[in-house]
Amino acid sequence: MEEEHVSPAYQKGYNHGYELSGQEPELLDRLINSGQQDHDYFRALEAGDRQRQKDRMVEQMKQQTRQLGKDKGKGL
């Protein structure tokens, strides 16, 4: 499988979007909605945000599954 080339601006925006999604979501929303979506950096901010949200959902599902296992062991 060929490795896809990602521009440095896209990679930086993706990483910033992922981090801001967890630390400063309101700032990230303002940046995403700034009207700059024709730039790689701003498209990547949104992609990083989406990935962070997916990762959060997966982690929540894992925690719920673990809790259900604990509850089942207690006879609940």
N, C-alpha and C positions, 0 to 999 in steps of 0.2 A: 504494500500500500504506500502510495506517495505521500510525503509530508506536505501539508498545505502551507504555503508561505503567508505569513500574517505581517502586515506592516507594523513598524514600531509604534505608530500612533494608535493603531487598533489594540495592540497588546497592552499598551499603557492605559488606554481608556477602559479596557475590559477589567484589568486589575483594580483600577480606581473605582469603577462601578461596583465591583464585588465588595470592596472594603467599605465604600460609602453606604452601600445598602444596609450594612450592619451597624455602622457608626453614626452616619448623618443622613438618614433617608429623606428628610425634607430638603436638604441641600441637593441631594441627588435628583429628586423630582424636579427641582427648579432648573438644574442643568439640563436634564433630559428634555424638558419642555421649553428650552430657550430658543428653539427654532433653528438649531445648528445641525440637524440630522443629516445633512449632506456631507458631513465630515466623518471620517473613520472614527475619530476619537469619541464623538458623541454617540454614534451608532453602537460603539463598543461599550460605552457606559451602560446603555440599556441592556445589552447582552450580559454583562457582568451582573447586573441587578437581577435579571431573570434566573441566572444560574444560582445566585445566592438564595433566591426564593425557593428554587427546586431543592437545593441542599438542605434548607431549613425544613421543608416538608418531609423529606426522606428521614431526617433526624427525628422529627416528631413522630413519624410512623414507627421508627425503631423503638423509641421510648415507650410508646403506647403498647407495642407488642411485648416488650420486656415487662411492663407493668401488668399486662393481662396474664402473662406467664406466672408472675409472682402471685397475683390474685387467685389464679386457678390452683396453685399449690397450697393456698390457705383455705381452700374449700369455698371460695366466694363464687 
